[in-house]
Amino acid sequence: MDDDFEFPAAGSNEMEMDDEMDAGNDMDLPVGNPILKVGEEKEIGKDGLKKKLLKEGEGWENPDSGDEVEVHYVGTLLDGTQFDSSRDRGTPFTFKLGQGQVIKGWDEGIKTMKKGEKALFTIPPELAYGESGSPPKIPPNSTLQFEVELLSWNSVKDICKDGGIYKKVLTEGEGWQNPKDLDEVFVKYEARLEDGTIVSKADGVEFTVKDGYFCPALSKAIKTMKKGEKVLLTVKAQYGFGEKGRPATGDELYVPPNATLQINLELVSWKTVSDVSNDQKILKKILKEGEGYERPDDGATVQVKLIGKLHDGTIFVRKGYDDEPPFEFKVDEDQVIEGLDRTIKTMKKGEVALVSIQPEYAFGPSESPQELAVVPGNSVVYYELEMISFLKEKESWDMNTEEKIAAAGKKKEEGNVWFKAGKYKRASKRYEKAVRFIEFDSNFNEEEKEKAKVLKVSCNLNNAACKLKLKDYKEAEKLCTKVLEIDGKNVKALYRRAQAYLNLVELELAEKDIKKALEIDPDNRDVKLEYKILKEKVKEYNKKDAQFYGSIFAKMNKLEQTKSAGAPAKQGTVPMAIDRLRRLILRGGLAEKALRTVDLVKSERVNDSVIPARLSKLWLISLLMVVIAVVICVFYNKSQTPRSLMYNII
């Protein structure tokens, strides 16, 4: 091909403009990728581009927009006249796909190819050089044919989707994982200006991804890379050193303002850092990966080596070293600080990790004497941990029916101990595990079913008491409902569910459960006392609601009189709104006084001949505000100290 072609850009200004517009609008749109057999020809898209497969490629991947592709090609007119050939020149042709560097037919066609594939593309003039052609070898309105072989491509990605960082993969990495913000990475890099001047270089540097290094582009690129991956970054100023550039410091050279950088970057390795507590107060850095996929759970017996240090390096505990046996403890039994308990449950056998634990999950605000030193109050502590082994508790599927009932009973008793100690979360987990042992009783005999039934009732009731203490009222209500499905006359279940309803502002449902409990046990002093308190609360709510409603409606009535002046109202709007509001209040279980007030508004105050259409929306908004105010009042005015029956465990 002649030098003036510099293949194959469009031949006229008009076509160049069209190509640029097409590239900008269509480059990211998917193009049909028909499945072809060798020798078969099909149309790609809807613009007349055809592809005939001459040789199958390898794998399943296709190049994408922005990738740097390398091809051999032979271009001919329909009559067979050859106008260009990279094969004749003996040099493959390289360009960026989807960037408008070639005719549109190429951008669309080559996206459908695999590595090593050879195809014949028939390209209509609209996707080639159009009405102008490309003199002297390509006449106007020419349909062209290209035999193309896709030799290879380098993936080039616009990392931030704004053209600020382009990443070209030079060497593929291993696996599928990428570093995250908290991880510590070890990288090599070399940064150059566009003229080739090296401004910064490191043969090995370690840093936390979120903290970054050298310039912002490194952190953003690293989060897209795999272990061992090597890339070339093209970095615009906004992800480099911006409008101000960077002065020379030590071995680092001057970076001019608005400079574009070329950075060769290799991700050598990284250490995974995980946020165990999801609030960045327990951070675990893996130094050595463990074996398999299993981890200990609550109740597991673990054996570990550990060294505990303060921020200044003072060792306050050391276990499992110098011929000492590993430190053994049970998970979630309060035998170690909470931060260790949580961390151990994330570790595999053989794993070695460094853990930093904030005081909330360590020793708290008070000083704590330990084996080798005193830990001052509010200390962040650091542990090096090695998981030697762990033994999980026997699972229910490995037990016979007798063992399941025994295990459920044991967990219930453990829960009772934690409840009495005020450790309601731990107690709740024991009760839940107890129920799981006996949840499915189809293989139980009649005697075992009866024992399981009693255990289910007591564990769910006790767990409901835990949830009430933890202010998880919805779960408390669900647990009591499960008990009542088994034993519909269980007074404790009715009573505790009433307490849950009261805190959920379901006053009518709370009253219903208390009345039913009194029907079953009329002499129960706790229930009677709580019913009296409930009625006093309802009365108090009604009084406050009435005062609040009265004030609101008085102001609204005054506004009516001053602004309506006989204007016609939109028929039916306010009564319909009030009916909907009334149903909302009924479903919410709010005070009876609120209902009576709304009915009063509907029957006496709302008059379509008085309220102007422009005020109907104001009425609706005001009424909704009233409902919100009632809910706030209910929450604000709850609640007397729960009675003993609510928390007695069994």
Secondary structure as the mmCIF struct_conf table of DSSP 4:
data_model
#
loop_
_struct_conf.conf_type_id
_struct_conf.id
_struct_conf.beg_label_comp_id
_struct_conf.beg_label_asym_id
_struct_conf.beg_label_seq_id
_struct_conf.end_label_comp_id
_struct_conf.end_label_asym_id
_struct_conf.end_label_seq_id
TURN_TY1_P TURN_TY1_P1 ASP A 3 PRO A 8
BEND BEND1 GLY A 11 SER A 12
HELX_RH_AL_P HELX_RH_AL_P1 ASN A 13 ASP A 26
TURN_TY1_P TURN_TY1_P2 MET A 27 ASP A 28
BEND BEND2 LEU A 29 LEU A 29
TURN_TY1_P TURN_TY1_P3 VAL A 38 GLY A 39
STRN STRN1 GLU A 41 ILE A 44
TURN_TY1_P TURN_TY1_P4 GLY A 45 GLY A 48
STRN STRN2 LEU A 49 LYS A 55
STRN STRN3 GLU A 58 GLU A 58
BEND BEND3 GLY A 59 TRP A 60
TURN_TY1_P TURN_TY1_P5 SER A 65 GLY A 66
STRN STRN4 GLU A 68 LEU A 77
TURN_TY1_P TURN_TY1_P6 LEU A 78 ASP A 79
BEND BEND4 GLY A 80 GLY A 80
STRN STRN5 GLN A 82 SER A 85
HELX_RH_AL_P HELX_RH_AL_P2 SER A 86 ARG A 89
TURN_TY1_P TURN_TY1_P7 GLY A 90 GLY A 90
STRN STRN6 PHE A 93 LYS A 96
TURN_TY1_P TURN_TY1_P8 LEU A 97 GLY A 100
BEND BEND5 GLN A 101 VAL A 102
HELX_RH_AL_P HELX_RH_AL_P3 LYS A 104 ILE A 110
TURN_TY1_P TURN_TY1_P9 LYS A 111 THR A 112
STRN STRN7 LYS A 115 LYS A 115
TURN_TY1_P TURN_TY1_P10 GLY A 116 GLY A 116
STRN STRN8 LYS A 118 ILE A 123
HELX_RH_3T_P HELX_RH_3T_P1 PRO A 125 LEU A 127
TURN_TY1_P TURN_TY1_P11 ALA A 128 SER A 132
STRN STRN9 SER A 134 SER A 134
TURN_TY1_P TURN_TY1_P12 PRO A 135 LYS A 137
STRN STRN10 ILE A 138 ILE A 138
TURN_TY1_P TURN_TY1_P13 PRO A 140 ASN A 141
STRN STRN11 LEU A 144 ASN A 154
STRN STRN12 VAL A 156 ASP A 158
TURN_TY1_P TURN_TY1_P14 ILE A 159 CYS A 160
BEND BEND6 LYS A 161 GLY A 164
STRN STRN13 ILE A 165 THR A 171
STRN STRN14 GLU A 174 GLU A 174
BEND BEND7 GLY A 175 TRP A 176
TURN_TY1_P TURN_TY1_P15 ASP A 181 LEU A 182
STRN STRN15 GLU A 184 LEU A 193
TURN_TY1_P TURN_TY1_P16 GLU A 194 ASP A 195
BEND BEND8 GLY A 196 GLY A 196
STRN STRN16 ILE A 198 THR A 208
TURN_TY1_P TURN_TY1_P17 VAL A 209 ASP A 211
BEND BEND9 PHE A 214 CYS A 215
HELX_RH_AL_P HELX_RH_AL_P4 PRO A 216 ILE A 222
TURN_TY1_P TURN_TY1_P18 LYS A 223 THR A 224
STRN STRN17 LYS A 227 LYS A 227
TURN_TY1_P TURN_TY1_P19 GLY A 228 GLY A 228
STRN STRN18 LYS A 230 VAL A 235
HELX_RH_3T_P HELX_RH_3T_P2 ALA A 237 TYR A 239
TURN_TY1_P TURN_TY1_P20 GLY A 240 LYS A 244
STRN STRN19 ARG A 246 ARG A 246
STRN STRN20 THR A 249 THR A 249
TURN_TY1_P TURN_TY1_P21 GLY A 250 ASP A 251
STRN STRN21 GLU A 252 GLU A 252
HELX_LH_PP_P HELX_LH_PP_P1 LEU A 253 TYR A 254
STRN STRN22 VAL A 255 VAL A 255
TURN_TY1_P TURN_TY1_P22 PRO A 257 ASN A 258
STRN STRN23 LEU A 261 LYS A 271
STRN STRN24 VAL A 273 ASP A 275
TURN_TY1_P TURN_TY1_P23 VAL A 276 SER A 277
BEND BEND10 ASN A 278 LYS A 281
STRN STRN25 ILE A 282 LYS A 288
STRN STRN26 GLU A 291 GLU A 291
BEND BEND11 GLY A 292 TYR A 293
TURN_TY1_P TURN_TY1_P24 ASP A 298 GLY A 299
STRN STRN27 THR A 301 LYS A 309
TURN_TY1_P TURN_TY1_P25 HIS A 311 ASP A 312
STRN STRN28 ILE A 315 LYS A 319
BEND BEND12 GLY A 320 GLY A 320
TURN_TY1_P TURN_TY1_P26 ASP A 322 ASP A 323
HELX_LH_PP_P HELX_LH_PP_P2 GLU A 324 PRO A 326
STRN STRN29 PHE A 327 LYS A 330
TURN_TY1_P TURN_TY1_P27 VAL A 331 ASP A 332
BEND BEND13 GLU A 333 VAL A 336
HELX_RH_AL_P HELX_RH_AL_P5 GLU A 338 ILE A 344
TURN_TY1_P TURN_TY1_P28 LYS A 345 THR A 346
HELX_LH_PP_P HELX_LH_PP_P3 MET A 347 LYS A 348
STRN STRN30 LYS A 349 LYS A 349
TURN_TY1_P TURN_TY1_P29 GLY A 350 GLY A 350
STRN STRN31 VAL A 352 ILE A 357
HELX_RH_3T_P HELX_RH_3T_P3 PRO A 359 TYR A 361
TURN_TY1_P TURN_TY1_P30 ALA A 362 PRO A 365
BEND BEND14 SER A 366 SER A 366
STRN STRN32 SER A 368 PRO A 369
BEND BEND15 GLU A 371 ALA A 373
STRN STRN33 VAL A 374 VAL A 375
TURN_TY1_P TURN_TY1_P31 GLY A 377 ASN A 378
STRN STRN34 VAL A 381 LEU A 391
HELX_LH_PP_P HELX_LH_PP_P4 LYS A 392 GLU A 395
HELX_RH_3T_P HELX_RH_3T_P4 SER A 396 ASP A 398
BEND BEND16 MET A 399 MET A 399
HELX_RH_AL_P HELX_RH_AL_P6 THR A 401 LYS A 420
TURN_TY1_P TURN_TY1_P32 ALA A 421 GLY A 422
HELX_RH_AL_P HELX_RH_AL_P7 TYR A 424 ILE A 438
BEND BEND17 GLU A 439 GLU A 439
TURN_TY1_P TURN_TY1_P33 SER A 442 ASN A 443
HELX_RH_AL_P HELX_RH_AL_P8 GLU A 446 LYS A 469
TURN_TY1_P TURN_TY1_P34 LEU A 470 LYS A 471
HELX_RH_AL_P HELX_RH_AL_P9 TYR A 473 ILE A 486
TURN_TY1_P TURN_TY1_P35 GLY A 488 LYS A 489
HELX_RH_AL_P HELX_RH_AL_P10 VAL A 491 ASN A 503
TURN_TY1_P TURN_TY1_P36 LEU A 504 VAL A 505
HELX_RH_AL_P HELX_RH_AL_P11 LEU A 507 ILE A 520
TURN_TY1_P TURN_TY1_P37 PRO A 522 ASP A 523
HELX_RH_AL_P HELX_RH_AL_P12 ARG A 525 LYS A 563
TURN_TY1_P TURN_TY1_P38 ALA A 565 GLY A 566
HELX_LH_PP_P HELX_LH_PP_P5 ALA A 567 LYS A 570
TURN_TY1_P TURN_TY1_P39 GLN A 571 GLY A 572
HELX_RH_AL_P HELX_RH_AL_P13 THR A 573 GLY A 588
TURN_TY1_P TURN_TY1_P40 GLY A 589 GLY A 589
HELX_RH_AL_P HELX_RH_AL_P14 GLU A 592 LEU A 600
HELX_RH_PI_P HELX_RH_PI_P1 VAL A 601 ARG A 605
TURN_TY1_P TURN_TY1_P41 ASP A 608 VAL A 610
BEND BEND18 ILE A 611 ILE A 611
HELX_RH_AL_P HELX_RH_AL_P15 ALA A 613 ASN A 637
HELX_LH_PP_P HELX_LH_PP_P6 GLN A 640 ARG A 643
HELX_RH_AL_P HELX_RH_AL_P16 SER A 644 TYR A 647
#
